[in-house]
Amino acid sequence: MGGGPPHGRAEGLSDPAEFVRANTRLRPVPHAPEIALHVADEAVPLWSKTEEELERDDLPPPFWAFAWAGGQALARYLMDAPETVRGRRVLDVGSGSGLVAIAAMKAGASSVLAVDIDPFALAAIEANAAANGVAISTSGEDPIGRSFPKAEIVTVGDLFYERDLAQRLLAWLDGFAARGVPVLIGDPGRSYLPKDRLAPLADYAVPVTRELEDSDIKRTTVWRLRSQEI
């Protein structure tokens, strides 16, 4: 989400890039104002438009159209501690708007691969990268459970909100941690966050919208995944 969570692939899509441009406005991110994103004014109308565009009525919210708390915190962390990603190949999982991927490039990453299986998200990532003057590679394939892409650090913003997804994601991320690849997670305490496996790195009070959250400010932590003990 904050990145944004990966979700079902859309069928029958006409022009995602045009849809993103027509339904969002470029605005600075509240907790990382060095970055601007194409964001929506309201979630529900955009959600309805997305379903109409795809002729479906079962889609999740448009995660790509908002700066979620986990992504904002992780972006802020990377901007404030650029040595975390400087000169490294970054894999941003469930990239959503591309916020964390953009922050990584601005912080000096050698390259970033932003992964999200929503074609609207891929269009948003490309538009947002261009607006911020950075180059980001994208992939619409679901990587979870597959072979490990070449990466020197993995970033995950706000993805631990569903049980099945969280379980699959954690098992896959464990493979990176076991290989010594740092895995950083930004999360405001979603239901399935595996806190017993995480080491806190930084805490932030992140401005969010009440339309999507239960408060105006979400206390959000950036974590590092600890390797699974054998």
Protein Blocks (a to p, Z undefined) as FASTA:
>chain_A
ZZpcdddddehiablmlmmmmmcccdddfklmmbccdddfbfklmmmmmmmmnopakbcc
dfklpccfklmmmmmmmmmmmmlmgopacddehklnommmmmmmmnopabdcdddfbfkl
mmmmmmmmmmnopacdddfbdfehpacdddfbdcdehkalbfklmmmmmmmmmmmmmnop
acddddehiaklcfklpccfbdcdddddfklmcbfbdcddddddddddZZ
